[in-house]
Amino acid sequence: MAETVTPAVQEPPPASTRRERRGWYLYDWANSAFQTTVITVFLGPFLTTVTELAAGCELGADSCDGYVRPLGIRVAAGSYYPYLISLSVFLTVFVLPVVGAIADRSAHKKRLLAGAAFTGAGATIAMAFVTGERYLLGGALFLIANIAFGAAVVVYNSFLPQLGGPDERDGISSRGWAIGYLGGGLLLALNLVAVSLLGEEGNPQRSLDLARWSIVSAGVWWAVFTLVPLRWLRERPTAAALAGGGNVLTDGFRQLGRTLREIKAYPLTLFFLLAFLVYNDGIQTVITLASQYGTEELKLEQSTLIVTILLVQFLAFGGALLLGALARRIGAWKTVLLSLALWTGVIVAAFRLPAEAPLPFMLLGAAIGLVLGGSQALSRSLFSQLIPAGKEGEYYGFYEISDKGTSWLGPLAFGLVFQLTASYRVGLVSLLIFFVVGFALLAAVPIRRAIIAAGNTPPRVL
C-alpha cells in the first residue's frame, strides 16, 4: 500500500511571554544609544575634527580643505568619515551573513548576542583614547564597533519571527523601535545637559572633549542595558541547532554556502531585499551624515544638532507607533511605500535649508521623526514574513547589510560628490536616487505572493 505524503505545515512559534518580549524590546533600548549618540550626533563631527587636526587644520576653523593619507591614500578630511562608513559596510557584507548562519545553527544565540554587543560597546568605550591627531585609531575603533553593532542586530532580529505570528509582528517590531527611540533619546538628553552645562564659548577643545566622553557614555549604556535582554530572552533553537553533531562555526559556513546556492528558489524575497537595500541605504545615510551636514554646511552649533536629534528621537517614538497603527489598517507594505514618498520630500527640503538658521532645521527634524521609526520597523517585520522557516539569522544577516548604521552606497556617493564639488548640498541631492529607485522596486514586489512562496502564512492585511 502506497504511503501518503502529507505536505509539511509550518509550525506556529511557541507562545512568547510578556517578559520575553519586553526583554527583546530592551535590546533596542540598549543599542540605540550607539546609533543616536555616536553615529547620528557626535562621531561624524568629532572624527572629522580629529582628521582635520591630522591634516594640519587649526582647531575651530570654519572650513578646511586639508588632506590625510591613511595607508598612502589621499583623502579629504571631510570625506574620511563617509569613507569609513562605506568600508565598514563592505566588511559586513562578509561578516554578517556568516554570523546569521552561525546563529541559526547555534542553540545559544544569547551568547552570540552578548559577544557581539560587548565587543561593540568595548570599542565604543575605547574612543576615550582618541585624542590629538589619532584619526586612524578612531577609524579602527569605529570599524570594530559598527561591525559588532550590525552582528548583534542580526542575532537580535532573528528572535522576531519566534516572538509572534504573522499578524503580531508589525506591532512587536514597531514597539521595539519605539522603545529604542526612547532609550536613545534619554541618553542624548543627558548628553545635551552635559554639553550645555560644561561647554565653554570659544573653547573648541572643550567641545571636542565633551563629544569624546558623550561617545564613551553610549558604550557604557549599551553594555549595561544589554544585561537585561540576556536575562529575559529565551533560547528557541532551530531544528538544525537541536540536531547538533558538528562544529557550529564550520557548520554555519557550510549552511551559508547552501543558502547562497538555494536562495534563487526565493526570487521575490531577493527582490524585496534589493528594494530594501536601496531605499534604506538612503535613510541610513541621512541619519548618519545629518550632523556633519548641519555643522559643515549649515554652520549650526552642536547644541542645535543635539536638540534636533533629540526632537527626532521622541517624535520617532510616536511615529513608529502611529505608522504601526496605520499598518494594521492598510498593511505594512503600503505604509512603507507612503513613508518613502515622504522621505523624498525630506531630501528636497533639506537641500533648500538656509545656513545658520536653527528653526527650519529643527522643523525638518520633526518631519523626519514622524516617518523614520515606522519605515524601519515595518520593513523589519515585513521581511520576517519572507524568510523560510529556520533561516532567520542568515536572511537577517543579508538584511542587516543596510540596516542600522550600515549604509554603504549612500555615504560613498556623498563622499565622492563632496570630494569632487566641495559641496555638501550637492552630495545630499545625490541621495534622492536611493528613495526614488527604492520606491519603484518595492512597489513592484507582489508581496502576498512572495510570502506564500517563502512557505509562510500572509497576515490579514498587507
Secondary structure, 3 states (H helix, E strand, C coil): CCCCCCCCCCCCCCCCCHHHHHHHHHHHHHHHHHHHHHHHHHHHHHHHHHHHHHCCCCCCCCCCCCEECHHHCCEEHHHHHHHHHHHHHHHHHHHHHHHHHHHHHCCCHHHHHHHHHHHHHHHHHHHHHCCCCCHHHHHHHHHHHHHHHHHHHHHHHCCHHHCCCCCCHHHHHHHHHHHHHHHHHHHHHHHHHHHHHHCCCCCHHHHHHHHHHHHHHHHHHHHHHHHHHHHHCCCCCCHHHHHCCCCHHHHHHHHHHHHHHHHHHCHHHHHHHHHHHHHHHHHHHHHHHHHHHHHHCCCCCHHHHHHHHHHHHHHHHHHHHHHHHHHHHHCHHHHHHHHHHHHHHHHHHHHCCCCCCHHHHHHHHHHHHHHHHHHHHHHHHHHHCCCCCCCHHHHHHHHHHHCCCCCCHHHHHHHHHHHHHCCHHHHHHCCHHHHHHHHHHHHCCCHHHHHHHCCCCCCCCC
